[in-house]
Amino acid sequence: MDVAIIGGGIAGLTTAWLLKRAGKKVAVLEMHRILSGQTGQTTAHLTELLDTPYTTLIQDFGDKGAHLAASSSRAAIEQIASLVESLSIDCGFSRVPAFKYARTDRELRDLVLEVSAARQVGLLASFTKDVPLPFPVKGALRVEDQALFHPREYLLALADAIPGDGCHLFENTKVVEVHDGAPCRVVTERGTVTAQAVVEATTTPLNRVAMHTKLYAYRTYAVAGPLEGPLEAGQYYDSQEPYHYIRTQQVDGVPYVIVGGEDHKVGAEEDTASRFTALEDYAVRHLPVKRLTHRWSGQIIEPADGLPFIGRNVGRRHVYVATGFSGTGMTFGTLAGMVVSDLILGNEDPYAALYAPGRVKPKASAKDFIQENADVAFRFVADRLARPDGHHLADVAPGEGKILEVEGHKVAVYREDDGTAHAVSPVCTHLGCHVHWNNAERSWDCPCHGGRFSPTGRVLNGPALKDLPSRKLPVK
Ligand code: FES
């Protein structure tokens, strides 16, 4: 095999397709079903409006770096447009404007600066007071030629095109070890794949430490419902904290609105379900929607200096990573496929240096780096010393998960709706922090680097590779 690609989301599938198109033999290894990871939770904005403002990118990466960030995002949107056309993919790809709007004078002052930074780096950006939203705003940064699509329809078509000509797509194939070398060895629960190169397209890298001090995991939420009044197709972002966004979507000819945001650090919210309530309130108060028929949440990985890490992993010869996409996973996931496939093929890539995982941008990352890693160190110690939620099975209601202390040891106990109980170790198999219960998703989430486990301890997403071991249930 030429390349083993771990992860069947947008970054993995795009990398696989671009390498296959160039004549390489690839194998995609997906732990569950394809698109079941963070790609399956996306709200799919294809945009040059990145989570890090262009005023900040110019300051931290210089005019040239900020230009490249903008032009690479544009290139990713055009890559999707070209694949939609060349593979005749019916995924509702459409060009729409994006608006970042201000509701207060203070937000407006920052926004005016951002308009001029966006224009400076080459976006088709302007300031407007004419924002097609059904509530008053002070003004907005408007960017032309952004895009919406149905990510699942697009990616299923891409996945269909991968098997054949020596290429494979393996689902339900969990990777347990990755060995760099010539060749590399990827050990899965179903056998070992040898390859000249390995790509970890796994939201967050699988290695033990190297990148994780520069990556911070956040939960994000979305709700959707049928529109009961007009809302112009587009992408809309507010400037608040926690922030919200709005986008339109046609579903079987019915116009829907999707509202997302209310992000928080993994493990930092006791009642994750309350974030859905907050989003639903926001949607009903601001938009012509009465019934929110869908809700889901996902995980985003924030990079320390504001841009993703894409390229050969630090200290590795043939292992590549693609991570830290913030809230722009579809755009950066596509870009990751472009950059990593260029690097593996030995092509000159205009964006590779900007996104190199080994780059050092102390000015850009220092504040968050210190704060976020202090938080990890705090969690590592504090959660071990924290008082348990109880001592008895009776302290855990059906449908809940709690940390109990039994015979001097902490156990993570979950009870199904019918009362059946499961007990696992609360110690995350990545680097040993204690997991927290996520009541909205019914999962055990690790606050340190975002590892997630099912109620019975199965790995849902990395960086952890091993399940949480079972523990003896408390007697009563
Ligand atoms: S300790 Fe790193 S994800 Fe849990």
Residues whose N, C-alpha, C, O or C-beta is under 5 A from the ligand:
A	BS01	FES	C428 H430 L431 G432 C433 C446 C448 H449 G450 G451
